[in-house]
Amino acid sequence: MKKYYAVIDTNVIVSSLLRKDSIPGRIVDLTLLGRIVPLLNEEIIAEYKDVLMRNKFGFEAGEVNDLLFSIREKGIFLQRKQAEDSFPDEEDIVFYEICLSGRSTMESYLITGNLRHYPIRNYVVTPRRMLEIIEEDPGL
């Protein structure tokens, strides 16, 4: 089974918890099954936790902690590789830079529901496109 390496933007994680039967939900399921290997650093984990614990979502702390524990266990932690690009939201840079770091040694993606927040690159993909990439792989 081929593994795919990806930075998963926070909006995908949030969407997966809001609707487990959604495309972002499938991305997280594939991550928990080990098909998608999350690329991380401590800033990304902190961002996930900060956003997922916001009252407006109403997620239970135990559910959030269990998910983050699993993502952390399945993930590969990397150092940021400086990006030369500009970003509309400075907080998004870490996701892109970790993806760049991953790309220096492996094929990796950045999965996001907000393509406009990142430079246009073939490896910055929506959750739907990531599923298509996995499903199109002849090595299945």
Phi and psi restraints in degrees (value plus and minus 20) as a CYANA .aco file:
   2 LYS   PHI     -91.6   -51.6
   2 LYS   PSI     119.2   159.2
   3 LYS   PHI    -121.8   -81.8
   3 LYS   PSI     128.1   168.1
   4 TYR   PHI    -137.8   -97.8
   4 TYR   PSI     116.5   156.5
   5 TYR   PHI    -124.8   -84.8
   5 TYR   PSI     109.7   149.7
   6 ALA   PHI    -174.4  -134.4
   6 ALA   PSI     124.7   164.7
   7 VAL   PHI    -108.0   -68.0
   7 VAL   PSI     109.1   149.1
   8 ILE   PHI    -126.9   -86.9
   8 ILE   PSI      97.6   137.6
   9 ASP   PHI     -85.4   -45.4
   9 ASP   PSI     130.8   170.8
  10 THR   PHI     -76.8   -36.8
  10 THR   PSI     -56.5   -16.5
  11 ASN   PHI     -82.5   -42.5
  11 ASN   PSI     -48.7    -8.7
  12 VAL   PHI     -91.2   -51.2
  12 VAL   PSI     -61.5   -21.5
  13 ILE   PHI     -83.6   -43.6
  13 ILE   PSI     -66.0   -26.0
  14 VAL   PHI     -79.2   -39.2
  14 VAL   PSI     -69.3   -29.3
  15 SER   PHI     -79.7   -39.7
  15 SER   PSI     -56.8   -16.8
  16 SER   PHI     -85.5   -45.5
  16 SER   PSI     -54.7   -14.7
  17 LEU   PHI     -99.5   -59.5
  17 LEU   PSI     -49.9    -9.9
  18 LEU   PHI     -90.9   -50.9
  18 LEU   PSI     -57.2   -17.2
  19 ARG   PHI    -161.0  -121.0
  19 ARG   PSI      76.5   116.5
  20 LYS   PHI     -84.5   -44.5
  20 LYS   PSI     -45.8    -5.8
  21 ASP   PHI    -111.3   -71.3
  21 ASP   PSI       0.1    40.1
  22 SER   PHI    -115.4   -75.4
  22 SER   PSI     155.0   195.0
  23 ILE   PHI     -83.2   -43.2
  23 ILE   PSI     -65.5   -25.5
  24 PRO   PHI     -79.0   -39.0
  24 PRO   PSI     -53.6   -13.6
  25 GLY   PHI     -82.0   -42.0
  25 GLY   PSI     -58.2   -18.2
  26 ARG   PHI     -87.3   -47.3
  26 ARG   PSI     -57.2   -17.2
  27 ILE   PHI     -80.2   -40.2
  27 ILE   PSI     -66.9   -26.9
  28 VAL   PHI     -86.6   -46.6
  28 VAL   PSI     -59.8   -19.8
  29 ASP   PHI     -78.6   -38.6
  29 ASP   PSI     -65.6   -25.6
  30 LEU   PHI     -84.0   -44.0
  30 LEU   PSI     -50.6   -10.6
  31 THR   PHI     -88.7   -48.7
  31 THR   PSI     -66.5   -26.5
  32 LEU   PHI     -87.2   -47.2
  32 LEU   PSI     -46.7    -6.7
  33 LEU   PHI    -102.9   -62.9
  33 LEU   PSI     -28.6    11.4
  34 GLY   PHI      70.5   110.5
  34 GLY   PSI     -17.2    22.8
  35 ARG   PHI     -94.2   -54.2
  35 ARG   PSI     -61.0   -21.0
  36 ILE   PHI    -125.1   -85.1
  36 ILE   PSI     104.6   144.6
  37 VAL   PHI    -118.9   -78.9
  37 VAL   PSI      96.9   136.9
  38 PRO   PHI     -92.9   -52.9
  38 PRO   PSI     115.8   155.8
  39 LEU   PHI    -118.5   -78.5
  39 LEU   PSI     110.4   150.4
  40 LEU   PHI    -160.8  -120.8
  40 LEU   PSI     150.0   190.0
  41 ASN   PHI    -170.4  -130.4
  41 ASN   PSI     155.6   195.6
  42 GLU   PHI     -84.6   -44.6
  42 GLU   PSI     -50.9   -10.9
  43 GLU   PHI     -83.4   -43.4
  43 GLU   PSI     -59.2   -19.2
  44 ILE   PHI     -87.2   -47.2
  44 ILE   PSI     -64.9   -24.9
  45 ILE   PHI     -79.3   -39.3
  45 ILE   PSI     -63.7   -23.7
  46 ALA   PHI     -83.2   -43.2
  46 ALA   PSI     -60.3   -20.3
  47 GLU   PHI     -83.3   -43.3
  47 GLU   PSI     -66.4   -26.4
  48 TYR   PHI     -74.1   -34.1
  48 TYR   PSI     -71.7   -31.7
  49 LYS   PHI     -82.9   -42.9
  49 LYS   PSI     -65.8   -25.8
  50 ASP   PHI     -76.9   -36.9
  50 ASP   PSI     -68.0   -28.0
  51 VAL   PHI     -91.3   -51.3
  51 VAL   PSI     -65.5   -25.5
  52 LEU   PHI     -87.1   -47.1
  52 LEU   PSI     -43.6    -3.6
  53 MET   PHI    -109.1   -69.1
  53 MET   PSI     -18.5    21.5
  54 ARG   PHI     -84.7   -44.7
  54 ARG   PSI     117.4   157.4
  55 ASN   PHI     -76.7   -36.7
  55 ASN   PSI     -53.6   -13.6
  56 LYS   PHI     -81.1   -41.1
  56 LYS   PSI     -43.9    -3.9
  57 PHE   PHI    -107.7   -67.7
  57 PHE   PSI     -51.2   -11.2
  58 GLY   PHI      51.4    91.4
  58 GLY   PSI       2.3    42.3
  59 PHE   PHI     -93.2   -53.2
  59 PHE   PSI     123.4   163.4
  60 GLU   PHI     -95.4   -55.4
  60 GLU   PSI     119.7   159.7
  61 ALA   PHI     -77.1   -37.1
  61 ALA   PSI     -60.2   -20.2
  62 GLY   PHI     -82.4   -42.4
  62 GLY   PSI     -61.5   -21.5
  63 GLU   PHI     -84.5   -44.5
  63 GLU   PSI     -64.2   -24.2
  64 VAL   PHI     -82.8   -42.8
  64 VAL   PSI     -68.0   -28.0
  65 ASN   PHI     -83.0   -43.0
  65 ASN   PSI     -60.1   -20.1
  66 ASP   PHI     -82.9   -42.9
  66 ASP   PSI     -64.4   -24.4
  67 LEU   PHI     -83.2   -43.2
  67 LEU   PSI     -66.8   -26.8
  68 LEU   PHI     -84.6   -44.6
  68 LEU   PSI     -56.9   -16.9
  69 PHE   PHI     -81.3   -41.3
  69 PHE   PSI     -66.1   -26.1
  70 SER   PHI     -84.7   -44.7
  70 SER   PSI     -62.5   -22.5
  71 ILE   PHI     -82.4   -42.4
  71 ILE   PSI     -64.6   -24.6
  72 ARG   PHI     -80.4   -40.4
  72 ARG   PSI     -63.9   -23.9
  73 GLU   PHI     -85.3   -45.3
  73 GLU   PSI     -55.6   -15.6
  74 LYS   PHI    -104.2   -64.2
  74 LYS   PSI     -37.0     3.0
  75 GLY   PHI    -105.5   -65.5
  75 GLY   PSI     147.9   187.9
  76 ILE   PHI    -136.3   -96.3
  76 ILE   PSI     105.8   145.8
  77 PHE   PHI    -112.1   -72.1
  77 PHE   PSI     111.3   151.3
  78 LEU   PHI    -148.4  -108.4
  78 LEU   PSI     141.4   181.4
  79 GLN   PHI    -109.0   -69.0
  79 GLN   PSI     129.4   169.4
  80 ARG   PHI     -87.2   -47.2
  80 ARG   PSI     121.5   161.5
  81 LYS   PHI    -132.1   -92.1
  81 LYS   PSI      99.7   139.7
  82 GLN   PHI     -76.4   -36.4
  82 GLN   PSI     110.0   150.0
  83 ALA   PHI    -114.5   -74.5
  83 ALA   PSI     124.3   164.3
  84 GLU   PHI    -112.2   -72.2
  84 GLU   PSI     -29.5    10.5
  85 ASP   PHI     -98.6   -58.6
  85 ASP   PSI     145.3   185.3
  86 SER   PHI    -125.1   -85.1
  86 SER   PSI     133.8   173.8
  87 PHE   PHI    -152.0  -112.0
  87 PHE   PSI     120.6   160.6
  88 PRO   PHI     -87.0   -47.0
  88 PRO   PSI     -49.9    -9.9
  89 ASP   PHI    -145.9  -105.9
  89 ASP   PSI      94.3   134.3
  90 GLU   PHI     -78.4   -38.4
  90 GLU   PSI     -47.0    -7.0
  91 GLU   PHI     -88.8   -48.8
  91 GLU   PSI     -37.8     2.2
  92 ASP   PHI    -101.2   -61.2
  92 ASP   PSI     -36.3     3.7
  93 ILE   PHI     -77.6   -37.6
  93 ILE   PSI     -61.3   -21.3
  94 VAL   PHI     -77.9   -37.9
  94 VAL   PSI     -59.1   -19.1
  95 PHE   PHI     -84.2   -44.2
  95 PHE   PSI     -63.4   -23.4
  96 TYR   PHI     -87.5   -47.5
  96 TYR   PSI     -62.7   -22.7
  97 GLU   PHI     -87.7   -47.7
  97 GLU   PSI     -54.6   -14.6
  98 ILE   PHI     -88.2   -48.2
  98 ILE   PSI     -58.0   -18.0
  99 CYS   PHI     -81.5   -41.5
  99 CYS   PSI     -64.3   -24.3
 100 LEU   PHI     -80.0   -40.0
 100 LEU   PSI     -61.0   -21.0
 101 SER   PHI     -82.0   -42.0
 101 SER   PSI     -63.9   -23.9
 102 GLY   PHI     -82.3   -42.3
 102 GLY   PSI     -58.8   -18.8
 103 ARG   PHI     -87.7   -47.7
 103 ARG   PSI     -36.2     3.8
 104 SER   PHI     -92.7   -52.7
 104 SER   PSI     -39.1     0.9
 105 THR   PHI    -149.4  -109.4
 105 THR   PSI     -29.6    10.4
 106 MET   PHI    -175.9  -135.9
 106 MET   PSI     141.7   181.7
 107 GLU   PHI     -94.4   -54.4
 107 GLU   PSI     101.4   141.4
 108 SER   PHI    -161.2  -121.2
 108 SER   PSI     141.4   181.4
 109 TYR   PHI    -148.0  -108.0
 109 TYR   PSI     142.7   182.7
 110 LEU   PHI    -137.4   -97.4
 110 LEU   PSI      97.8   137.8
 111 ILE   PHI    -120.5   -80.5
 111 ILE   PSI     100.7   140.7
 112 THR   PHI    -166.1  -126.1
 112 THR   PSI     130.3   170.3
 113 GLY   PHI    -109.9   -69.9
 113 GLY   PSI     -21.3    18.7
 114 ASN   PHI    -144.4  -104.4
 114 ASN   PSI      50.9    90.9
 115 LEU   PHI     -76.4   -36.4
 115 LEU   PSI     -53.0   -13.0
 116 ARG   PHI     -87.1   -47.1
 116 ARG   PSI     -33.2     6.8
 117 HIS   PHI    -100.9   -60.9
 117 HIS   PSI     -27.9    12.1
 118 TYR   PHI    -150.0  -110.0
 118 TYR   PSI     140.0   180.0
 119 PRO   PHI     -80.6   -40.6
 119 PRO   PSI     129.8   169.8
 120 ILE   PHI     -96.1   -56.1
 120 ILE   PSI      91.4   131.4
 121 ARG   PHI    -161.9  -121.9
 121 ARG   PSI     131.3   171.3
 122 ASN   PHI     -88.8   -48.8
 122 ASN   PSI     -33.8     6.2
 123 TYR   PHI    -118.4   -78.4
 123 TYR   PSI     -20.2    19.8
 124 VAL   PHI    -118.9   -78.9
 124 VAL   PSI      88.6   128.6
 125 VAL   PHI    -151.0  -111.0
 125 VAL   PSI     137.9   177.9
 126 THR   PHI     -98.5   -58.5
 126 THR   PSI     143.2   183.2
 127 PRO   PHI     -76.5   -36.5
 127 PRO   PSI     -60.5   -20.5
 128 ARG   PHI     -81.2   -41.2
 128 ARG   PSI     -64.8   -24.8
 129 ARG   PHI     -85.0   -45.0
 129 ARG   PSI     -57.4   -17.4
 130 MET   PHI     -82.3   -42.3
 130 MET   PSI     -62.6   -22.6
 131 LEU   PHI     -81.8   -41.8
 131 LEU   PSI     -59.7   -19.7
 132 GLU   PHI     -81.9   -41.9
 132 GLU   PSI     -63.0   -23.0
 133 ILE   PHI     -79.5   -39.5
 133 ILE   PSI     -64.7   -24.7
 134 ILE   PHI     -85.2   -45.2
 134 ILE   PSI     -65.2   -25.2
 135 GLU   PHI     -89.5   -49.5
 135 GLU   PSI     -49.4    -9.4
 136 GLU   PHI     -98.3   -58.3
 136 GLU   PSI     -33.5     6.5
 137 ASP   PHI     -85.2   -45.2
 137 ASP   PSI      99.9   139.9
 138 PRO   PHI     -89.0   -49.0
 138 PRO   PSI     -31.7     8.3
 139 GLY   PHI    -103.1   -63.1
 139 GLY   PSI     -12.8    27.2
